[in-house]
């Protein structure tokens, strides 16, 4: 087991990086605490796999340090870090049986056979591989091969951490949920530090206690699934987390009011003051579709909207509407009354976020 610390870490694939755009990983400090179940979440190209490969030792960082329990390991190869890594596609020996595949990491360490057998059978039982132990790996399905690949990472008692690089890519969608739950059970049973890389927010939320959201080579927020949804620290987190994502408005301050284009917005005085005194012109308000209510009659806290369409999705309806020419989404509860024009939207004051230069600004709510 290990606490993994990234200190002043940065990485560029260019030998002579000229600026921040040349870095796959921009300078960061981060700690993965011992025994935690973490997800590294973000779109393709954001630096997730690069960061994971730096932790495992497959890549040496251009700058900064990787520390395991306070000890610098930058130059140590993967085998000396006691890291197990599970990749997108199964890494197993097709000519070996499932049993021998699971036993291989232990035998490679000269573990006595009397200790190999019970450990192999324990892991096989956890992953529901026991009926397949005598079968050659080449005869397995894709999801069975990936379970064997996972088992090879779990079979050793001395691993500091297990790193999963989008391990369910080749798995049938119907089996993904079951395998995510299985990984969660394994984590709770063995208390191993696990870092799970994915671009799928559902996978991340199902597996992890805490999620590091990456964007542009940086971790822009580290928090629980609930924190990422309720209080996104960066506009990208608001956009990326949730289905659909957060609505954003570019706003200005004019004549004592917060304006979205030509439309004044009924927001509280604290928010108005923060917009008025902002030193940047990059000012946005963000609100999730869940916190927009829509009615056919105006009130002092509503703004007029143009209804585009309403999708009935069973347990809720998704309303698309335009305000000042921009498309918004509102998630309406099941059984909501029909929306006809004229229509008016109200943004929950408690759930509006203020973002300056893309980052959340703490505000009070009256």
MARVEXVEX-130227 format. One record per residue (C-alpha): residue number from 0; residue in three letters; chain; x, y, z. Coordinates in nm, 3 decimals, padded with zeros to 5 digits. Example, Ala and Ser with C-alpha at 12.3 -4.5 7.8 and 13.67 -1.06 7.14 Angstrom:
<pts>
> 0/Ala/A/01.230/-00.450/00.780
> 1/Ser/A/01.367/-00.106/00.714
</pts>
This chain:
<pts>
> 0/Unk/A/00.000/00.000/00.000
> 1/Unk/A/00.121/00.352/-00.064
> 2/Unk/A/00.034/00.718/-00.052
> 3/Unk/A/00.120/00.861/-00.394
> 4/Unk/A/00.223/01.226/-00.409
> 5/Unk/A/00.279/01.429/-00.724
> 6/Unk/A/00.495/01.732/-00.646
> 7/Unk/A/00.549/02.008/-00.902
> 8/Unk/A/00.479/01.746/-01.170
> 9/Unk/A/00.477/01.839/-01.539
> 10/Unk/A/00.540/01.649/-01.859
> 11/Unk/A/00.603/01.742/-02.221
> 12/Unk/A/00.669/01.508/-02.511
> 13/Unk/A/00.867/01.792/-02.668
> 14/Unk/A/01.238/01.813/-02.583
> 15/Unk/A/01.221/02.192/-02.590
> 16/Unk/A/00.873/02.300/-02.475
> 17/Unk/A/00.814/02.666/-02.559
> 18/Unk/A/00.500/02.719/-02.353
> 19/Unk/A/00.209/02.564/-02.166
> 20/Unk/A/00.053/02.433/-02.489
> 21/Unk/A/00.355/02.204/-02.534
> 22/Unk/A/00.280/02.022/-02.206
> 23/Unk/A/00.062/01.711/-02.190
> 24/Unk/A/00.063/01.754/-01.811
> 25/Unk/A/00.083/02.109/-01.677
> 26/Unk/A/00.249/02.164/-01.342
> 27/Unk/A/00.045/02.012/-01.063
> 28/Unk/A/00.056/01.898/-00.703
> 29/Unk/A/-00.170/01.612/-00.603
> 30/Unk/A/-00.201/01.339/-00.339
> 31/Unk/A/-00.363/00.997/-00.371
> 32/Unk/A/-00.407/00.877/-00.013
> 33/Unk/A/-00.335/00.520/00.085
> 34/Unk/A/-00.632/00.287/00.043
> 35/Unk/A/-00.846/00.532/-00.157
> 36/Unk/A/-01.064/00.446/-00.454
> 37/Unk/A/-01.006/00.722/-00.708
> 38/Unk/A/-01.109/00.799/-01.064
> 39/Unk/A/-00.921/01.012/-01.313
> 40/Unk/A/-01.192/01.148/-01.540
> 41/Unk/A/-01.172/01.356/-01.856
> 42/Unk/A/-01.205/01.358/-02.236
> 43/Unk/A/-00.959/01.198/-02.478
> 44/Unk/A/-00.632/01.389/-02.498
> 45/Unk/A/-00.660/01.560/-02.159
> 46/Unk/A/-00.355/01.379/-02.014
> 47/Unk/A/-00.518/01.099/-01.812
> 48/Unk/A/-00.316/00.809/-01.951
> 49/Unk/A/00.005/01.014/-01.952
> 50/Unk/A/-00.040/01.085/-01.582
> 51/Unk/A/-00.116/00.721/-01.507
> 52/Unk/A/00.194/00.606/-01.696
> 53/Unk/A/00.408/00.854/-01.499
> 54/Unk/A/00.274/00.709/-01.172
> 55/Unk/A/00.341/00.353/-01.286
> 56/Unk/A/00.692/00.429/-01.416
> 57/Unk/A/00.629/00.372/-01.784
> 58/Unk/A/00.709/00.742/-01.832
> 59/Unk/A/00.956/00.964/-01.646
> 60/Unk/A/00.819/01.315/-01.590
> 61/Unk/A/00.989/01.614/-01.752
> 62/Unk/A/00.963/01.808/-01.427
> 63/Unk/A/00.878/01.747/-01.062
> 64/Unk/A/00.866/01.435/-00.848
> 65/Unk/A/00.659/01.122/-00.795
> 66/Unk/A/00.670/01.012/-00.430
> 67/Unk/A/00.556/00.680/-00.284
> 68/Unk/A/00.516/00.717/00.092
> 69/Unk/A/00.746/01.019/00.076
> 70/Unk/A/01.020/00.843/-00.123
> 71/Unk/A/01.110/00.977/-00.469
> 72/Unk/A/01.063/00.709/-00.735
> 73/Unk/A/01.111/00.904/-01.061
> 74/Unk/A/01.384/00.677/-01.193
> 75/Unk/A/01.245/00.347/-01.062
> 76/Unk/A/01.106/00.112/-01.330
> 77/Unk/A/00.751/-00.025/-01.287
> 78/Unk/A/00.863/-00.358/-01.144
> 79/Unk/A/01.042/-00.184/-00.859
> 80/Unk/A/00.743/00.032/-00.770
> 81/Unk/A/00.519/-00.267/-00.693
> 82/Unk/A/00.250/-00.120/-00.918
> 83/Unk/A/-00.008/-00.330/-01.098
> 84/Unk/A/-00.155/-00.176/-01.413
> 85/Unk/A/-00.458/-00.297/-01.607
> 86/Unk/A/-00.483/-00.159/-01.960
> 87/Unk/A/-00.771/-00.101/-02.205
> 88/Unk/A/-00.702/-00.434/-02.371
> 89/Unk/A/-00.623/-00.754/-02.180
> 90/Unk/A/-00.255/-00.831/-02.116
> 91/Unk/A/-00.248/-01.208/-02.069
> 92/Unk/A/-00.072/-01.512/-02.207
> 93/Unk/A/-00.309/-01.685/-02.451
> 94/Unk/A/-00.123/-02.017/-02.442
> 95/Unk/A/-00.147/-02.042/-02.062
> 96/Unk/A/-00.449/-02.154/-01.863
> 97/Unk/A/-00.641/-01.903/-01.658
> 98/Unk/A/-00.485/-02.058/-01.346
> 99/Unk/A/-00.131/-02.014/-01.476
> 100/Unk/A/-00.203/-01.657/-01.589
> 101/Unk/A/-00.316/-01.567/-01.238
> 102/Unk/A/-00.024/-01.753/-01.081
> 103/Unk/A/00.239/-01.597/-01.310
> 104/Unk/A/00.301/-01.275/-01.111
> 105/Unk/A/00.349/-01.478/-00.792
> 106/Unk/A/00.573/-01.740/-00.951
> 107/Unk/A/00.776/-01.461/-01.112
> 108/Unk/A/00.855/-01.345/-00.757
> 109/Unk/A/00.954/-01.700/-00.655
> 110/Unk/A/00.653/-01.732/-00.426
> 111/Unk/A/00.629/-02.087/-00.280
> 112/Unk/A/00.360/-02.296/-00.450
> 113/Unk/A/00.182/-02.360/-00.121
> 114/Unk/A/00.109/-01.985/-00.111
> 115/Unk/A/00.036/-01.952/-00.483
> 116/Unk/A/-00.260/-02.190/-00.496
> 117/Unk/A/-00.480/-02.036/-00.223
> 118/Unk/A/-00.419/-01.684/-00.353
> 119/Unk/A/-00.504/-01.778/-00.712
> 120/Unk/A/-00.823/-01.948/-00.599
> 121/Unk/A/-00.921/-01.655/-00.379
> 122/Unk/A/-00.889/-01.407/-00.665
> 123/Unk/A/-01.059/-01.646/-00.910
> 124/Unk/A/-01.353/-01.676/-00.671
> 125/Unk/A/-01.384/-01.298/-00.634
> 126/Unk/A/-01.384/-01.247/-01.013
> 127/Unk/A/-01.605/-01.552/-01.080
> 128/Unk/A/-01.329/-01.723/-01.277
> 129/Unk/A/-01.319/-02.051/-01.083
> 130/Unk/A/-01.502/-02.257/-01.350
> 131/Unk/A/-01.251/-02.130/-01.609
> 132/Unk/A/-00.924/-02.202/-01.424
> 133/Unk/A/-00.826/-02.495/-01.643
> 134/Unk/A/-00.925/-02.328/-01.969
> 135/Unk/A/-00.666/-02.181/-02.206
> 136/Unk/A/-00.686/-01.803/-02.214
> 137/Unk/A/-00.712/-01.795/-02.594
> 138/Unk/A/-01.056/-01.960/-02.565
> 139/Unk/A/-01.203/-01.690/-02.341
> 140/Unk/A/-01.442/-01.410/-02.433
> 141/Unk/A/-01.319/-01.049/-02.427
> 142/Unk/A/-01.474/-00.976/-02.088
> 143/Unk/A/-01.336/-01.300/-01.939
> 144/Unk/A/-00.987/-01.209/-02.064
> 145/Unk/A/-01.016/-00.866/-01.904
> 146/Unk/A/-01.119/-01.024/-01.574
> 147/Unk/A/-00.807/-01.242/-01.591
> 148/Unk/A/-00.600/-00.930/-01.662
> 149/Unk/A/-00.753/-00.764/-01.354
> 150/Unk/A/-00.687/-01.077/-01.150
> 151/Unk/A/-00.318/-01.066/-01.239
> 152/Unk/A/-00.306/-00.723/-01.077
> 153/Unk/A/-00.497/-00.832/-00.768
> 154/Unk/A/-00.315/-01.156/-00.693
> 155/Unk/A/-00.006/-00.998/-00.536
> 156/Unk/A/-00.018/-00.894/-00.171
> 157/Unk/A/00.268/-00.645/-00.201
> 158/Unk/A/00.126/-00.403/-00.461
> 159/Unk/A/00.143/-00.035/-00.368
> 160/Unk/A/-00.149/00.050/-00.597
> 161/Unk/A/-00.351/-00.082/-00.888
> 162/Unk/A/-00.393/00.149/-01.186
> 163/Unk/A/-00.677/00.089/-01.431
> 164/Unk/A/-00.650/00.254/-01.774
> 165/Unk/A/-01.005/00.244/-01.917
> 166/Unk/A/-01.026/-00.130/-01.836
> 167/Unk/A/-01.386/-00.180/-01.951
> 168/Unk/A/-01.341/-00.055/-02.309
> 169/Unk/A/-01.375/-00.404/-02.457
> 170/Unk/A/-01.648/-00.520/-02.218
> 171/Unk/A/-02.007/-00.574/-02.327
> 172/Unk/A/-02.217/-00.281/-02.197
> 173/Unk/A/-02.445/-00.518/-02.002
> 174/Unk/A/-02.147/-00.648/-01.806
> 175/Unk/A/-01.983/-00.312/-01.733
> 176/Unk/A/-02.201/-00.229/-01.435
> 177/Unk/A/-02.141/-00.571/-01.281
> 178/Unk/A/-01.763/-00.542/-01.321
> 179/Unk/A/-01.757/-00.190/-01.177
> 180/Unk/A/-01.940/-00.316/-00.870
> 181/Unk/A/-01.698/-00.609/-00.851
> 182/Unk/A/-01.399/-00.372/-00.850
> 183/Unk/A/-01.566/-00.171/-00.574
> 184/Unk/A/-01.612/-00.486/-00.367
> 185/Unk/A/-01.247/-00.580/-00.421
> 186/Unk/A/-01.134/-00.237/-00.306
> 187/Unk/A/-01.344/-00.258/00.009
> 188/Unk/A/-01.210/-00.606/00.082
> 189/Unk/A/-00.838/-00.544/00.027
> 190/Unk/A/-00.806/-00.169/00.099
> 191/Unk/A/-00.568/-00.122/-00.195
> 192/Unk/A/-00.505/00.222/-00.345
> 193/Unk/A/-00.686/00.215/-00.680
> 194/Unk/A/-00.681/00.478/-00.955
> 195/Unk/A/-00.929/00.425/-01.237
> 196/Unk/A/-00.888/00.622/-01.561
> 197/Unk/A/-01.202/00.677/-01.768
> 198/Unk/A/-01.385/00.925/-01.991
> 199/Unk/A/-01.721/00.796/-01.866
> 200/Unk/A/-01.867/00.990/-01.573
> 201/Unk/A/-02.097/00.698/-01.480
> 202/Unk/A/-01.800/00.462/-01.453
> 203/Unk/A/-01.613/00.715/-01.242
> 204/Unk/A/-01.908/00.780/-01.008
> 205/Unk/A/-01.986/00.409/-00.966
> 206/Unk/A/-01.629/00.314/-00.881
> 207/Unk/A/-01.466/00.606/-00.701
> 208/Unk/A/-01.503/00.775/-00.365
> 209/Unk/A/-01.329/01.080/-00.512
> 210/Unk/A/-01.285/01.190/-00.872
> 211/Unk/A/-01.006/01.401/-01.022
> 212/Unk/A/-01.144/01.577/-01.331
> 213/Unk/A/-00.874/01.655/-01.588
> 214/Unk/A/-00.891/01.920/-01.856
> 215/Unk/A/-00.607/02.054/-02.067
> 216/Unk/A/-00.339/01.864/-01.876
> 217/Unk/A/-00.457/01.982/-01.533
> 218/Unk/A/-00.671/01.850/-01.252
> 219/Unk/A/-00.937/02.124/-01.242
> 220/Unk/A/-01.135/01.968/-00.956
> 221/Unk/A/-01.091/01.686/-00.707
> 222/Unk/A/-01.398/01.586/-00.512
> 223/Unk/A/-01.684/01.345/-00.451
> 224/Unk/A/-01.938/01.279/-00.730
> 225/Unk/A/-02.185/01.493/-00.537
> 226/Unk/A/-01.942/01.784/-00.505
> 227/Unk/A/-01.868/01.775/-00.878
> 228/Unk/A/-02.237/01.789/-00.957
> 229/Unk/A/-02.352/02.043/-00.700
> 230/Unk/A/-02.052/02.274/-00.697
> 231/Unk/A/-01.837/02.242/-01.010
> 232/Unk/A/-01.518/02.438/-00.954
> 233/Unk/A/-01.454/02.497/-01.325
> 234/Unk/A/-01.683/02.554/-01.621
> 235/Unk/A/-01.552/02.238/-01.784
> 236/Unk/A/-01.661/02.031/-01.483
> 237/Unk/A/-02.006/02.186/-01.504
> 238/Unk/A/-02.025/02.105/-01.874
> 239/Unk/A/-01.873/01.754/-01.850
> 240/Unk/A/-02.056/01.627/-01.540
> 241/Unk/A/-02.430/01.578/-01.563
> 242/Unk/A/-02.665/01.481/-01.844
> 243/Unk/A/-02.719/01.728/-01.992
> 244/Unk/A/-02.442/01.948/-01.861
> 245/Unk/A/-02.459/02.290/-01.699
> 246/Unk/A/-02.603/02.592/-01.880
> 247/Unk/A/-02.368/02.893/-01.899
> 248/Unk/A/-02.434/03.259/-01.975
> 249/Unk/A/-02.173/03.525/-02.053
> 250/Unk/A/-02.280/03.824/-01.845
> 251/Unk/A/-02.191/04.190/-01.792
> 252/Unk/A/-02.282/04.463/-01.545
> 253/Unk/A/-02.481/04.760/-01.673
> 254/Unk/A/-02.664/05.029/-01.476
> 255/Unk/A/-02.672/04.827/-01.155
> 256/Unk/A/-02.796/04.508/-01.321
> 257/Unk/A/-02.646/04.177/-01.435
> 258/Unk/A/-02.713/04.152/-01.807
> 259/Unk/A/-02.720/03.851/-02.039
> 260/Unk/A/-02.700/04.036/-02.368
> 261/Unk/A/-03.003/04.267/-02.364
> 262/Unk/A/-03.179/04.061/-02.096
> 263/Unk/A/-03.150/04.174/-01.731
> 264/Unk/A/-03.128/03.880/-01.491
> 265/Unk/A/-03.307/03.877/-01.153
> 266/Unk/A/-03.013/03.778/-00.930
> 267/Unk/A/-02.927/03.869/-00.570
> 268/Unk/A/-02.735/04.180/-00.469
> 269/Unk/A/-02.418/03.994/-00.364
> 270/Unk/A/-02.386/03.832/-00.705
> 271/Unk/A/-02.459/04.165/-00.873
> 272/Unk/A/-02.182/04.330/-00.671
> 273/Unk/A/-01.931/04.056/-00.757
> 274/Unk/A/-02.007/04.090/-01.129
> 275/Unk/A/-01.975/04.470/-01.102
> 276/Unk/A/-01.633/04.455/-00.932
> 277/Unk/A/-01.481/04.166/-01.134
> 278/Unk/A/-01.138/04.250/-01.275
> 279/Unk/A/-01.194/04.024/-01.577
> 280/Unk/A/-01.440/04.047/-01.865
> 281/Unk/A/-01.467/03.666/-01.876
> 282/Unk/A/-01.769/03.637/-01.646
> 283/Unk/A/-02.023/03.356/-01.665
> 284/Unk/A/-02.323/03.242/-01.468
> 285/Unk/A/-02.388/02.869/-01.461
> 286/Unk/A/-02.695/02.672/-01.361
> 287/Unk/A/-02.781/02.307/-01.402
> 288/Unk/A/-03.096/02.203/-01.594
> 289/Unk/A/-03.231/02.048/-01.271
> 290/Unk/A/-03.251/02.390/-01.105
> 291/Unk/A/-03.450/02.573/-01.373
> 292/Unk/A/-03.827/02.591/-01.334
> 293/Unk/A/-04.058/02.689/-01.618
> 294/Unk/A/-04.413/02.824/-01.613
> 295/Unk/A/-04.662/02.998/-01.840
> 296/Unk/A/-04.709/03.297/-01.611
> 297/Unk/A/-04.442/03.558/-01.524
> 298/Unk/A/-04.324/03.652/-01.174
> 299/Unk/A/-04.065/03.912/-01.061
> 300/Unk/A/-03.798/03.637/-01.066
> 301/Unk/A/-03.860/03.500/-01.416
> 302/Unk/A/-03.731/03.583/-01.764
> 303/Unk/A/-03.922/03.531/-02.091
> 304/Unk/A/-03.809/03.235/-02.303
> 305/Unk/A/-03.882/03.083/-02.643
> 306/Unk/A/-03.972/02.712/-02.625
> 307/Unk/A/-03.792/02.492/-02.881
> 308/Unk/A/-03.903/02.139/-02.791
> 309/Unk/A/-03.998/01.910/-02.503
> 310/Unk/A/-03.877/01.549/-02.482
> 311/Unk/A/-04.065/01.308/-02.258
> 312/Unk/A/-03.800/01.074/-02.115
> 313/Unk/A/-04.026/00.882/-01.879
> 314/Unk/A/-03.923/00.982/-01.529
> 315/Unk/A/-03.860/01.341/-01.641
> 316/Unk/A/-03.893/01.572/-01.940
> 317/Unk/A/-03.615/01.769/-02.106
> 318/Unk/A/-03.711/02.113/-02.224
> 319/Unk/A/-03.500/02.299/-02.479
> 320/Unk/A/-03.556/02.673/-02.488
> 321/Unk/A/-03.386/02.988/-02.608
> 322/Unk/A/-03.302/03.294/-02.403
> 323/Unk/A/-03.141/03.589/-02.579
> 324/Unk/A/-03.083/03.358/-02.879
> 325/Unk/A/-02.887/03.096/-02.680
> 326/Unk/A/-03.009/02.739/-02.632
> 327/Unk/A/-03.070/02.618/-02.274
> 328/Unk/A/-03.185/02.290/-02.122
> 329/Unk/A/-03.425/02.247/-01.829
> 330/Unk/A/-03.499/01.916/-01.663
> 331/Unk/A/-03.863/01.909/-01.559
> 332/Unk/A/-04.015/01.654/-01.319
> 333/Unk/A/-04.253/01.380/-01.432
> 334/Unk/A/-04.608/01.505/-01.458
> 335/Unk/A/-04.507/01.868/-01.513
> 336/Unk/A/-04.785/02.071/-01.675
> 337/Unk/A/-04.764/02.138/-02.048
> 338/Unk/A/-04.537/02.424/-02.154
> 339/Unk/A/-04.686/02.660/-02.408
> 340/Unk/A/-04.589/03.009/-02.510
> 341/Unk/A/-04.566/03.261/-02.363
> 342/Unk/A/-04.325/03.081/-02.125
> 343/Unk/A/-04.102/03.202/-01.846
> 344/Unk/A/-03.798/03.050/-01.673
> 345/Unk/A/-03.679/03.097/-01.316
> 346/Unk/A/-03.322/03.016/-01.214
> 347/Unk/A/-03.291/02.887/-00.857
> 348/Unk/A/-03.096/03.159/-00.678
> 349/Unk/A/-02.927/02.908/-00.446
> 350/Unk/A/-02.792/02.705/-00.736
> 351/Unk/A/-02.650/02.976/-00.963
> 352/Unk/A/-02.270/02.964/-00.989
> 353/Unk/A/-02.049/03.262/-01.072
> 354/Unk/A/-01.742/03.182/-01.284
> 355/Unk/A/-01.465/03.433/-01.349
> 356/Unk/A/-01.194/03.322/-01.593
> 357/Unk/A/-01.367/02.981/-01.595
> 358/Unk/A/-01.325/02.917/-01.218
> 359/Unk/A/-01.599/02.921/-00.956
> 360/Unk/A/-01.618/03.221/-00.725
> 361/Unk/A/-01.766/03.167/-00.379
> 362/Unk/A/-02.083/03.369/-00.332
> 363/Unk/A/-02.341/03.403/-00.058
> 364/Unk/A/-02.710/03.358/-00.116
> 365/Unk/A/-02.971/03.585/00.029
</pts>
